[in-house]
Amino acid sequence: MLFPSRFALLPIVLIASIISPCSLTNGQEPSNLRSYFIFLTTGRTTAGVEKEEVQAMQKLHIENFVAQAKRERLFAAGPVADPNKTLRGIVGVRATGIDKVPELFRDDPYVEKGFMKLETNEIVREIGGFEMILDEVGMEEHRLALFTAKQPVSKPSDSEKGKQWEYWKRLVEQGDAAVAFQFSEDSPRHAVAVLKKSDDASVQSLVNKSPLMESNKIDCQIIPLYVSKGVLNYRVPSK
């Protein structure tokens, strides 16, 4: 959920169950849904917009998230603290195609009026999941690792991408990461993973050891991600 800096973060989560973004929905929904990981990015400024209007947009922004979650079209949402102030938050959705994704935001005035833009990445592989609840339970901080292919470096081979994925699967199984998504070739980004909040050096070390980082074929930006308590859980490795 995204909030202008002059307003407080509102703790909100959705639906009490573990939701895999690639899982099937109930019989009332199409069975050919694809999963997308969206970054809400900065659009036009709210400077000069009345406080009451921004508050009204914020209310509709959250109501749309709740409505899409109840339809099983939304499986994740949360603000990020991008030091470059380009990325505002993340949203995970399901749609029958990338051209249908904007329809899920037609009742969100932030998007419809251009205050936020959509950067859409199609998920092709995932591990882990988001647990969502409809109660105000407070927010907690995690670390989002955002991987982008370097330009004009040659694209990673299937073998290299496979090794990268195995590395993140291992981190999830070890409890160092909660969830990871790999995106399609034509997506703006390569992948994302969510790690535990810890000291910056430890998080950076885990990222730097990933095969594609070691081969210098991708860049990584590590930014704080905020979601409601209990939404992201880390496995306890068996002894």
Residue frames as qw, qx, qy, qz and C-alpha x, y, z in Angstrom:
[[0.000, 0.890, 0.457, 0.000, 0.00, 0.00, 0.00],
 [0.491, 0.267, 0.037, 0.828, 1.42, 3.33, -0.99],
 [0.265, -0.845, -0.408, 0.219, 1.21, 6.47, 1.02],
 [0.277, 0.811, -0.069, 0.511, 2.27, 10.05, 0.37],
 [0.520, 0.130, -0.546, 0.644, 5.03, 11.01, 2.81],
 [0.175, -0.337, 0.263, -0.887, 2.88, 13.50, 4.69],
 [0.793, -0.276, -0.047, -0.541, 0.47, 10.75, 5.78],
 [0.464, -0.441, 0.743, -0.193, 1.10, 7.87, 8.15],
 [0.312, 0.146, -0.898, -0.274, 1.51, 4.31, 6.94],
 [0.743, -0.165, 0.167, -0.627, -1.71, 2.41, 7.52],
 [0.188, -0.253, 0.949, -0.008, -1.22, -1.22, 8.56],
 [0.780, 0.250, 0.144, -0.556, -3.40, -3.38, 6.36],
 [0.060, -0.250, 0.924, 0.284, -3.27, -6.87, 4.96],
 [0.673, 0.142, -0.238, -0.686, -5.68, -9.07, 3.15],
 [0.886, 0.076, -0.314, -0.334, -7.20, -12.58, 3.36],
 [0.508, -0.573, 0.611, -0.201, -6.12, -15.19, 5.90],
 [0.962, 0.101, 0.252, 0.033, -4.46, -17.96, 3.93],
 [0.422, -0.436, 0.554, 0.570, -1.19, -18.84, 2.29],
 [0.641, 0.704, 0.172, -0.252, -1.50, -17.74, -1.32],
 [0.572, -0.160, 0.539, 0.597, 0.82, -18.93, -4.06],
 [0.253, 0.578, -0.133, -0.764, 0.81, -16.47, -6.95],
 [0.280, 0.259, -0.764, -0.520, 0.75, -19.31, -9.45],
 [0.231, 0.173, 0.919, -0.268, -2.05, -21.26, -7.76],
 [0.100, -0.401, -0.711, -0.569, -5.44, -21.79, -9.39],
 [0.301, -0.091, 0.279, -0.907, -8.39, -19.68, -8.30],
 [0.476, 0.211, 0.755, -0.398, -11.87, -20.98, -7.53],
 [0.400, 0.338, 0.792, 0.314, -14.25, -22.17, -10.22],
 [0.204, 0.881, 0.372, -0.210, -15.78, -18.72, -10.67],
 [0.039, -0.836, 0.326, 0.440, -12.54, -17.30, -12.05],
 [0.736, 0.581, -0.323, -0.128, -10.73, -18.08, -15.33],
 [0.919, -0.297, 0.186, 0.181, -8.28, -20.97, -15.08],
 [0.735, 0.419, 0.074, 0.528, -5.76, -19.32, -17.44],
 [0.206, -0.978, 0.033, -0.028, -4.65, -16.58, -15.06],
 [0.696, 0.335, -0.280, 0.570, -1.03, -15.50, -15.16],
 [0.540, -0.734, -0.236, 0.337, 0.84, -13.92, -12.27],
 [0.402, 0.696, -0.019, 0.595, 2.49, -10.50, -12.35],
 [0.544, -0.515, -0.274, 0.602, 4.76, -8.62, -9.95],
 [0.219, 0.831, 0.242, 0.450, 4.19, -4.89, -10.29],
 [0.397, -0.245, -0.258, 0.846, 6.22, -1.96, -9.10],
 [0.053, 0.927, 0.369, 0.036, 4.16, 1.15, -8.54],
 [0.564, 0.037, 0.029, 0.825, 6.47, 3.95, -9.66],
 [0.073, -0.568, -0.240, 0.784, 6.40, 7.70, -9.18],
 [0.329, 0.635, 0.554, 0.426, 4.13, 9.60, -11.54],
 [0.068, 0.669, 0.064, 0.737, 3.04, 13.22, -11.32],
 [0.205, 0.073, -0.610, 0.762, 3.41, 14.99, -8.01],
 [0.271, -0.683, -0.678, -0.015, 0.62, 15.50, -5.47],
 [0.256, -0.257, -0.190, 0.913, 2.05, 18.94, -4.66],
 [0.224, 0.012, -0.176, -0.958, -0.81, 21.39, -4.78],
 [0.502, -0.315, -0.720, -0.361, -3.47, 18.71, -4.29],
 [0.488, -0.560, 0.186, -0.643, -5.70, 19.34, -1.28],
 [0.117, -0.299, 0.885, -0.338, -5.05, 17.12, 1.74],
 [0.664, 0.145, 0.502, -0.534, -8.67, 15.94, 1.78],
 [0.764, 0.492, -0.234, -0.346, -8.44, 14.84, -1.87],
 [0.325, 0.484, -0.807, 0.097, -5.25, 12.87, -1.22],
 [0.344, -0.136, 0.798, -0.476, -6.87, 11.19, 1.77],
 [0.770, 0.313, 0.223, -0.510, -9.89, 10.28, -0.36],
 [0.655, 0.533, -0.507, -0.175, -7.61, 8.80, -3.04],
 [0.026, 0.404, -0.870, 0.281, -5.73, 6.85, -0.38],
 [0.601, 0.034, 0.603, -0.524, -8.98, 5.34, 0.88],
 [0.819, 0.445, -0.010, -0.362, -10.01, 4.24, -2.62],
 [0.364, 0.606, -0.707, 0.007, -6.46, 2.96, -3.27],
 [0.185, -0.240, 0.890, -0.341, -6.69, 0.57, -0.30],
 [0.699, 0.229, 0.422, -0.531, -10.31, -0.36, -1.00],
 [0.715, 0.524, -0.346, -0.307, -9.30, -1.46, -4.49],
 [0.178, 0.438, -0.869, 0.147, -6.56, -3.67, -3.05],
 [0.427, -0.029, 0.764, -0.482, -9.04, -5.31, -0.70],
 [0.752, 0.395, 0.134, -0.510, -11.59, -5.80, -3.48],
 [0.607, 0.539, -0.556, -0.177, -9.02, -7.40, -5.80],
 [0.027, -0.342, 0.896, -0.282, -7.76, -9.66, -3.00],
 [0.600, 0.115, 0.596, -0.522, -11.28, -10.90, -2.30],
 [0.781, 0.507, -0.092, -0.352, -11.55, -11.76, -6.01],
 [0.846, -0.226, 0.386, 0.289, -8.24, -13.65, -5.65],
 [0.611, 0.729, 0.063, 0.301, -6.67, -11.29, -8.17],
 [0.065, 0.824, -0.398, 0.398, -4.22, -9.71, -5.70],
 [0.900, -0.226, -0.338, 0.157, -1.75, -11.72, -3.64],
 [0.622, -0.277, -0.195, 0.706, 0.71, -9.12, -2.32],
 [0.135, 0.856, 0.144, 0.477, 1.02, -5.39, -1.66],
 [0.611, -0.642, -0.170, 0.431, 3.29, -3.14, 0.35],
 [0.174, 0.977, -0.119, 0.025, 5.24, 0.13, 0.23],
 [0.832, 0.038, -0.081, 0.548, 9.00, 0.34, -0.30],
 [0.245, -0.911, 0.045, 0.329, 11.50, 2.99, 0.80],
 [0.756, 0.411, 0.173, 0.480, 13.43, 3.60, -2.41],
 [0.397, -0.575, -0.023, 0.715, 16.19, 6.15, -1.73],
 [0.202, 0.030, 0.490, 0.847, 15.88, 7.26, -5.38],
 [0.348, 0.406, 0.409, -0.739, 12.13, 7.87, -4.83],
 [0.338, 0.205, -0.640, -0.659, 11.33, 6.09, -8.10],
 [0.438, -0.211, -0.864, -0.131, 9.74, 2.91, -6.71],
 [0.411, -0.412, 0.183, -0.792, 6.76, 3.47, -4.41],
 [0.658, -0.183, 0.597, -0.421, 5.58, -0.06, -3.67],
 [0.073, 0.139, -0.938, -0.308, 4.92, -3.60, -4.88],
 [0.725, 0.124, 0.255, -0.628, 1.71, -5.29, -5.93],
 [0.116, -0.128, 0.955, 0.241, 1.27, -8.94, -6.94],
 [0.629, 0.295, 0.170, -0.699, -1.72, -9.66, -9.17],
 [0.436, 0.111, 0.863, 0.231, -3.27, -12.31, -11.42],
 [0.480, 0.569, -0.006, -0.667, -4.74, -11.54, -14.85],
 [0.862, 0.328, 0.387, 0.010, -5.43, -13.38, -18.10],
 [0.686, 0.436, 0.131, 0.567, -2.76, -11.30, -19.84],
 [0.414, -0.221, -0.154, 0.870, -0.50, -8.31, -19.36],
 [0.054, -0.321, -0.340, -0.882, -2.95, -6.13, -21.28],
 [0.509, -0.609, -0.535, -0.289, -5.58, -6.87, -18.63],
 [0.527, -0.223, -0.488, 0.658, -3.43, -5.75, -15.68],
 [0.013, 0.145, -0.074, 0.987, -4.41, -2.03, -15.90],
 [0.503, -0.441, -0.485, -0.564, -8.07, -3.03, -15.54],
 [0.640, -0.402, -0.589, 0.286, -7.31, -4.14, -11.96],
 [0.349, -0.274, -0.250, 0.861, -6.35, -0.54, -11.15],
 [0.008, 0.496, 0.446, 0.745, -9.20, 1.32, -12.83],
 [0.463, -0.786, -0.359, -0.199, -10.76, 2.01, -9.39],
 [0.651, -0.432, -0.125, 0.612, -7.42, 3.23, -7.98],
 [0.198, 0.971, 0.135, -0.008, -7.29, 7.02, -8.44],
 [0.409, -0.708, 0.414, 0.399, -3.54, 7.16, -7.81],
 [0.493, -0.024, 0.722, 0.485, -3.01, 5.10, -10.97],
 [0.357, 0.693, 0.602, 0.174, -5.95, 6.40, -13.00],
 [0.044, 0.993, 0.092, -0.067, -4.93, 10.04, -12.44],
 [0.664, 0.612, -0.225, 0.366, -1.24, 9.40, -13.11],
 [0.364, -0.825, 0.363, -0.237, 0.16, 9.88, -9.60],
 [0.565, -0.375, 0.730, 0.081, 1.56, 6.34, -9.85],
 [0.605, 0.471, -0.489, -0.416, 2.56, 4.27, -12.86],
 [0.940, -0.126, 0.288, -0.130, 2.68, 0.50, -13.35],
 [0.227, 0.593, -0.755, -0.163, 5.89, -1.41, -14.10],
 [0.910, -0.045, 0.178, -0.371, 4.70, -4.94, -14.79],
 [0.085, 0.485, -0.867, -0.080, 6.84, -8.11, -14.65],
 [0.877, -0.034, -0.264, -0.400, 5.43, -11.53, -15.53],
 [0.506, -0.498, 0.679, -0.187, 6.31, -14.26, -13.03],
 [0.736, 0.309, -0.546, -0.254, 7.61, -17.49, -14.55],
 [0.676, -0.066, -0.683, 0.268, 9.01, -19.15, -11.41],
 [0.342, -0.674, 0.204, -0.623, 8.31, -18.65, -7.72],
 [0.603, -0.136, -0.731, 0.291, 9.11, -20.10, -4.34],
 [0.115, -0.200, -0.542, 0.808, 7.53, -19.13, -1.04],
 [0.112, -0.628, -0.639, -0.429, 4.32, -17.18, -0.60],
 [0.099, -0.301, 0.228, -0.920, 2.50, -14.34, 1.13],
 [0.211, -0.459, -0.838, 0.207, 0.15, -14.93, 4.03],
 [0.071, -0.329, -0.135, -0.932, -2.60, -12.34, 4.03],
 [0.189, -0.472, -0.759, 0.406, -5.00, -11.21, 6.73],
 [0.008, -0.694, -0.398, -0.600, -7.71, -8.55, 6.95],
 [0.517, -0.778, -0.298, 0.197, -6.75, -7.09, 10.31],
 [0.165, 0.879, -0.263, 0.363, -4.72, -4.07, 11.30],
 [0.909, -0.351, -0.107, 0.195, -1.78, -5.80, 12.94],
 [0.322, -0.828, 0.306, 0.343, 1.07, -3.35, 12.42],
 [0.684, 0.688, -0.241, -0.011, 3.86, -3.24, 9.87],
 [0.738, -0.486, 0.354, 0.307, 7.24, -4.95, 9.77],
 [0.261, 0.829, -0.389, -0.307, 10.31, -4.28, 7.67],
 [0.900, 0.039, 0.373, 0.224, 12.05, -6.67, 5.27],
 [0.133, -0.598, 0.475, 0.632, 14.66, -6.32, 2.53],
 [0.774, 0.556, 0.266, -0.143, 13.67, -6.51, -1.12],
 [0.394, -0.393, 0.589, 0.585, 16.47, -7.53, -3.51],
 [0.615, 0.701, 0.191, -0.307, 15.62, -6.30, -7.01],
 [0.564, -0.228, 0.598, 0.522, 17.68, -7.82, -9.83],
 [0.514, 0.791, 0.048, -0.329, 18.00, -6.13, -13.22],
 [0.852, 0.204, 0.258, 0.408, 19.99, -7.44, -16.20],
 [0.282, -0.627, 0.211, 0.695, 23.00, -5.30, -17.05],
 [0.630, 0.737, 0.236, 0.067, 23.11, -3.54, -20.40],
 [0.753, 0.362, -0.303, -0.458, 24.72, -4.18, -22.85],
 [0.245, -0.369, 0.893, -0.082, 26.09, -7.32, -21.15],
 [0.435, 0.004, -0.796, -0.420, 24.92, -10.56, -22.81],
 [0.729, -0.354, -0.004, -0.586, 21.79, -12.04, -21.29],
 [0.431, -0.369, 0.794, -0.217, 22.20, -14.88, -18.78],
 [0.396, 0.118, -0.835, -0.363, 22.00, -18.34, -20.34],
 [0.786, -0.340, -0.295, -0.424, 19.35, -20.85, -19.26],
 [0.775, -0.070, -0.514, 0.360, 22.07, -22.69, -17.33],
 [0.226, 0.204, -0.367, 0.879, 23.11, -19.52, -15.49],
 [0.487, -0.353, -0.034, -0.798, 19.50, -18.66, -14.68],
 [0.844, -0.237, -0.461, -0.139, 19.02, -22.20, -13.39],
 [0.600, 0.003, -0.515, 0.612, 21.99, -21.88, -11.03],
 [0.084, -0.289, 0.193, -0.934, 20.71, -18.51, -9.85],
 [0.682, -0.342, -0.227, -0.606, 17.29, -19.99, -9.12],
 [0.816, -0.164, -0.531, 0.159, 18.75, -22.94, -7.22],
 [0.337, 0.155, -0.444, 0.816, 20.70, -20.50, -5.06],
 [0.335, -0.272, 0.121, -0.894, 17.53, -18.59, -4.09],
 [0.809, -0.255, -0.424, -0.318, 15.60, -21.78, -3.50],
 [0.675, -0.047, -0.576, 0.459, 18.30, -22.77, -1.06],
 [0.066, 0.201, -0.336, 0.918, 18.08, -19.43, 0.75],
 [0.616, -0.304, -0.139, -0.714, 14.31, -19.83, 1.11],
 [0.854, -0.174, -0.488, -0.039, 14.74, -23.38, 2.40],
 [0.543, 0.043, -0.509, 0.667, 17.39, -22.17, 4.86],
 [0.276, -0.797, -0.494, 0.210, 15.13, -19.40, 6.14],
 [0.359, -0.297, 0.070, 0.882, 17.29, -16.52, 4.90],
 [0.202, 0.010, -0.358, -0.912, 14.68, -15.47, 2.31],
 [0.483, 0.239, 0.618, -0.573, 10.88, -15.65, 2.45],
 [0.675, 0.591, 0.422, -0.128, 9.96, -15.57, -1.22],
 [0.211, -0.429, 0.517, 0.710, 11.58, -15.23, -4.65],
 [0.659, 0.628, 0.353, -0.217, 10.18, -14.61, -8.14],
 [0.372, -0.208, 0.568, 0.704, 11.86, -14.96, -11.52],
 [0.431, 0.646, 0.173, -0.606, 10.43, -12.95, -14.41],
 [0.783, 0.490, 0.359, 0.132, 9.97, -13.54, -18.14],
 [0.617, 0.037, 0.255, 0.744, 12.62, -12.50, -20.65],
 [0.151, 0.566, 0.335, 0.738, 10.61, -9.51, -21.86],
 [0.424, -0.823, -0.366, 0.090, 9.95, -8.14, -18.36],
 [0.107, 0.920, -0.202, 0.319, 11.73, -4.94, -17.25],
 [0.367, -0.673, 0.596, -0.239, 13.42, -6.78, -14.35],
 [0.440, 0.285, -0.850, -0.060, 15.10, -10.15, -13.98],
 [0.605, -0.333, -0.718, 0.087, 13.90, -11.24, -10.51],
 [0.281, -0.660, 0.275, -0.640, 13.13, -10.23, -6.94],
 [0.634, -0.196, -0.713, 0.226, 13.65, -11.87, -3.57],
 [0.402, -0.773, 0.048, -0.488, 12.61, -10.84, -0.05],
 [0.606, 0.128, -0.635, 0.462, 15.12, -11.33, 2.74],
 [0.528, -0.676, -0.437, 0.270, 15.07, -10.88, 6.49],
 [0.020, 0.930, -0.140, 0.339, 15.88, -7.46, 7.80],
 [0.820, -0.397, -0.064, 0.406, 19.35, -7.69, 9.32],
 [0.265, -0.722, 0.222, 0.599, 22.53, -5.67, 9.16],
 [0.550, 0.746, -0.129, -0.353, 23.22, -4.34, 5.68],
 [0.043, 0.603, -0.778, -0.172, 26.51, -6.21, 5.32],
 [0.444, -0.008, 0.888, -0.115, 24.84, -9.60, 5.89],
 [0.625, 0.605, 0.386, -0.307, 22.07, -8.91, 3.37],
 [0.368, 0.802, -0.366, -0.296, 24.58, -7.62, 0.80],
 [0.198, -0.444, 0.869, 0.091, 26.75, -10.70, 1.31],
 [0.586, 0.247, 0.757, -0.147, 23.87, -13.07, 0.54],
 [0.561, 0.768, 0.130, -0.281, 23.05, -11.11, -2.60],
 [0.149, 0.787, -0.548, -0.241, 26.66, -10.91, -3.78],
 [0.371, -0.275, 0.886, 0.051, 27.07, -14.69, -3.52],
 [0.741, 0.452, 0.403, -0.291, 24.28, -15.34, -6.02],
 [0.709, 0.060, 0.516, 0.476, 25.72, -16.81, -9.27],
 [0.410, 0.739, 0.349, 0.405, 24.59, -14.03, -11.62],
 [0.210, -0.973, 0.092, 0.019, 26.00, -11.37, -9.32],
 [0.655, -0.484, 0.452, 0.364, 29.32, -13.20, -9.24],
 [0.616, 0.274, 0.539, 0.505, 29.32, -13.39, -13.05],
 [0.095, -0.411, 0.030, 0.906, 28.60, -9.63, -13.21],
 [0.039, 0.286, 0.740, 0.607, 25.56, -10.09, -15.47],
 [0.265, -0.754, -0.532, -0.280, 22.97, -8.43, -13.24],
 [0.040, 0.385, -0.350, 0.853, 22.72, -5.46, -10.92],
 [0.432, -0.516, -0.735, 0.083, 20.91, -5.54, -7.61],
 [0.145, -0.498, 0.154, -0.841, 19.19, -2.82, -5.62],
 [0.397, -0.320, -0.806, 0.301, 18.37, -3.62, -1.99],
 [0.202, -0.392, -0.002, -0.897, 15.52, -1.57, -0.55],
 [0.198, 0.065, 0.771, -0.602, 13.31, -1.74, 2.55],
 [0.400, -0.279, -0.666, -0.565, 9.90, -3.36, 2.02],
 [0.265, -0.074, 0.594, -0.756, 7.05, -2.94, 4.51],
 [0.522, -0.239, -0.678, -0.459, 4.21, -5.43, 4.89],
 [0.654, -0.534, 0.099, -0.527, 1.87, -6.29, 7.73],
 [0.276, -0.464, 0.807, -0.240, 3.15, -8.56, 10.46],
 [0.653, 0.037, 0.733, -0.186, 2.87, -12.23, 9.58],
 [0.688, 0.631, -0.042, -0.354, 2.54, -11.71, 5.83],
 [0.613, 0.563, -0.549, 0.076, 6.07, -12.99, 5.18],
 [0.812, -0.496, 0.286, -0.112, 7.34, -15.97, 7.12],
 [0.293, 0.659, -0.693, -0.016, 10.79, -17.57, 7.10],
 [0.919, -0.070, -0.378, -0.093, 11.30, -21.30, 7.31],
 [0.496, -0.681, 0.522, -0.132, 13.08, -22.80, 10.29],
 [0.538, 0.439, -0.706, -0.137, 15.64, -25.24, 8.85],
 [0.941, -0.291, -0.082, -0.155, 15.32, -28.79, 10.14],
 [0.216, -0.738, 0.635, -0.077, 18.24, -30.00, 12.22]]
